[in-house]
Amino acid sequence: LPDSNELFVGMLGAETPLHFDERENLFFQVRGTKEVVLYPFTDYPRLYPFPTTHPCDRQSMVGHPVEADLEAFPNFADAVGHHAELKAGDLLYIPYGWWHYLRNLEDMAMSISFWSTGSGNMWL
């Protein structure tokens, strides 16, 4: 079962930078709509992570994945992004280590993450 959760409430355009979690995540969109872009863990070297000693060590230096500066981050062009729009009532499974970027498409969008440090088989 999930061992942690967090409620996210944000205004139109609020973003969560491209990053990965160190836990399994069931992401539930409660209210409003949200843009999401997911990248498999195998794209790690193409996503230009900050160094492991940096405070943002689980985040990408690329910034917004749709408007990435390919001159500064040329290998990002080979990353395989999966784009979707989450609506109220949608549930998204984000596996451990998968990179994701999120942006609110409406005011007062609300989401809840349910995290688990256990294996992905617990969700089946």
N, C-alpha and C positions, 0 to 999 in steps of 0.2 A: 504494500500500500504506500501511497505518497507519505513522505515524512516531513514535508515542508510545503507551504504555499505562500503566494504573494498576490495582492490585488494591485492592478495598474489602472489608473484613471488619468486621462490626458486630453488635452485640447487638440483641435485640428492641426495637423502637421507635426505633432510631437513625435520624435524618432527615438528608437532604440538602436544604437550603432551596431554595425556588423560585428558579431561576437559568437562565441560558443559557450555552452554551459558544461559544467563538469558533472551533471546529473541528467537522468532521463527527465523529460518535461512533457506533461500533458497541458497544452495551452488552450484555454477555453475563452472564446470571445463572448462576453456577456451582453454588451451594448455597443451599437455603432459598427463601423467597418474599419478594417485595418489591412494595409498592404503588407505582405510578407514575402521575403526572398530567402530561400534556403539553399545551402551549399553542403554537399557531403564532406565528411572529414577527409576524404582523399584529396580534396582541393586545398588543404592546409597550406602547402608551399606557394600556391598561386594567390592567396588571400593576404599576403604580407602582414603577418601578425607582428605585434609589438614584441620586443625581446622579453624573455621569461622573467627578467628582473625588473621590468617596467611596471608601474601601477596599472596599466591597461593591458596586461599581458595576454588576456583572452579576447582582445579586440583587434580588428583589422585596421591598418593604416590607410586603407583604400577610401574610407568614408562612405558616401552614398553609392551603393552598388550599381544603380541604374545610370548614374552620371559620373562614373569613375574616370579619373585622369589616367588614361592608358599610356600617356607619355611617361608619367612618373612611375606607373605600375603596369608595365607591359604584359607580364605573365597573367594578370587578372583577366585578360581577354580570353584565356583558355579555361577559365573556371566555368563550371556548369551550374548556373543558377536556376532554381525552380521558383517561379513567380506565382502568387495566388492572392486573392482578396478574401479575407475572413469576414463573415457577417455574423450578427448576433445568433448564438446557438451553435456555431461551428466549433469543433474540437479538433485540434491539430497535435499530432504526436511529433515531438522533436527529439530524435535520439541523442544520446550522449555524444558530444564531440561534433555534432552538426552545427555549422555556422548559420546564423540567421540575422536578418535585418527586419525591423518592423517600423511602420509609420501609420499614425492615425489619419484616417480619411474623413473623420467627422469630429465635431466637438464632443467632449465628455464621453469618448470611447472608453469602455471598461473591459478589462481582461483579467483572468486569474491563471497563474501558473501553478501547477501541482507537480512538485519535484520528488524524485525518488533516487536514492543512491544505490538502489539494488539493480539487478540485471534487467535488461529490456524484456525478458520473458515474463516478468511480473505483470505486464500490461496485457498479455494474451489471455 
